Amino acid sequence: MPYSHFTLDERIILLQLLKKHYSLRTISACIGRNVSSVSREISRNSVNGIYSPFKADRLASDRRKATIKAISPGSKKWIYVVDKLNNFWSPEQIAARWNRDFPLEKPLSFSTIYRYISRNLLPDISREKHLRRRGKFQRPDKAMYNSVKPDRYIHEWSDVIKKRQRIGDWEG
């Protein structure tokens, strides 16, 4: 099961079960979470030893907002990326050049640049204007492998051919 953050509803249920003095294992089974996730939720979001689902939700939201962005607005990396996109560089080229020119800085990945473009987080940058294929992925029309189809499949061979006693039976 993929990881997801606790919802407010799950936090309310968690509080109700804590008030009934249920064990962490029982609580985790009831809400369908791992025991360590429930324990971490309680220890992280309790204030003065008291768990409140609404405060817990606000604390978790504040932590998510306080995370360091990969490309902070106005930073050297931000200016670099916007400048290169305006010069029609691909995100792959930008990331590779950044990592080569600034090895002591935090590395930059091309997928981060694509994500910022698709979420409109970069000013005046759009897929349609700044990416080479206007944001469309290039895919082949059909698979190039296994394009030769046999006349007959092995399970369609007659018993004489399957024994391979004649010279021509060994041909593909």
MARFI-400310 format. One line per 8 residues: their letters; for each residue x, y, z of C-alpha. Coordinates in steps of 0.5 Angstrom, whole numbers, plus 2048, in hexadecimal, padded with zeros to 3 digits. Example, Ala and Ser with C-alpha at 12.3 -4.5 7.8 and 13.67 -1.06 7.14 Angstrom:
REM residues 2
as = 819:7F7:810  81B:7FE:80E
***
This chain:
REM residues 172
mpyshftl = 800:800:800  803:807:7FE  804:80C:804  7FF:811:804  7FF:817:80A  7FA:816:80F  7F3:819:80E  7EF:81D:813
deriillq = 7EA:818:813  7EF:813:815  7F2:817:81A  7EB:818:81D  7EA:811:81E  7F1:810:820  7EF:815:826  7E9:811:828
llkkhysl = 7ED:80A:828  7F2:80D:82C  7ED:810:831  7EA:809:832  7F1:807:834  7F2:802:82E  7F9:7FF:82C  7FD:802:826
rtisacig = 7FD:7FB:823  7F5:7FB:823  7F5:803:821  7F9:801:81B  7F5:7FB:819  7EE:7FF:81A  7F1:805:815  7F5:801:811
rnvssvsr = 7FC:804:812  802:801:814  804:801:81C  80A:805:81B  806:80B:817  801:80B:81D  806:80C:822  80A:811:81E
eisrnsvn = 803:815:81D  802:815:824  809:817:826  80A:81C:821  803:820:821  802:820:829  802:826:82C  804:826:834
giyspfka = 803:81E:834  7FC:81F:831  7FA:81D:82A  7F5:822:826  7F3:820:81F  7F2:827:81D  7F8:82A:820  7FC:823:81D
drlasdrr = 7F9:825:816  7FB:82C:817  802:82A:819  803:825:813  800:82A:80E  805:82F:811  80B:82A:810  809:829:809
katikais = 809:831:808  810:832:80B  814:82D:807  819:82F:803  817:830:7FB  81C:82D:7F6  81C:834:7F2  81A:83A:7F7
pgskkwiy = 818:840:7F4  81D:845:7F3  823:840:7F4  829:83F:7EF  826:839:7ED  81F:83C:7EC  822:842:7E7  827:83C:7E4
vvdklnnf = 821:838:7E2  81C:83D:7E0  822:840:7DB  824:83A:7D8  81D:838:7D7  81C:83F:7D3  822:83D:7CF  81E:837:7CD
wspeqiaa = 822:832:7D1  81F:82B:7D3  81F:82A:7DA  823:824:7D9  829:829:7D6  827:82E:7DC  828:828:7E1  82E:825:7DE
rwnrdfpl = 832:82C:7DE  830:82E:7E5  832:828:7E8  839:829:7E4  83A:830:7E5  838:830:7EC  83A:82A:7EF  83A:82D:7F6
ekplsfst = 833:82F:7F6  82D:82A:7F7  82C:826:7F1  826:828:7EC  822:822:7E8  81F:823:7E2  818:820:7E4  818:826:7EA
iyryisrn = 818:82B:7E4  813:827:7E0  80F:827:7E7  80F:82E:7E8  80D:830:7E0  807:82B:7E1  805:82E:7E7  806:836:7E5
llpdisre = 80B:837:7EA  810:83B:7E6  80E:842:7E4  80C:843:7DC  80E:83C:7DA  80A:837:7D7  80A:830:7D4  807:833:7CD
khlrrrgk = 80C:838:7CC  813:836:7D0  813:82F:7CF  815:82C:7C8  810:827:7C7  80B:82C:7CA  80A:827:7D0  808:821:7CC
fqrpdkam = 80B:81B:7CD  80E:817:7C7  80C:810:7C6  80D:80B:7C0  807:80A:7BD  808:802:7BE  80D:7FE:7C1  813:7FC:7BD
ynsvkpdr = 814:7F6:7C0  811:7EF:7BE  80E:7F2:7B8  810:7EB:7B4  80A:7E6:7B5  80B:7DF:7B3  807:7DB:7AE  805:7D6:7B4
yihewsdv = 806:7D6:7BB  809:7D0:7BE  803:7CD:7C1  800:7CD:7BA  805:7C8:7B8  804:7C1:7B6  806:7BB:7BA  80B:7BA:7B4
ikkrqrig = 80E:7C1:7B4  80F:7C1:7BB  813:7BA:7BB  818:7BE:7B6  81A:7B8:7B3  81A:7BB:7AC  81F:7C0:7A9  81A:7C6:7A8
dweg = 817:7C5:7AF  81D:7C8:7B2  81C:7CF:7AF  818:7D4:7B3
***
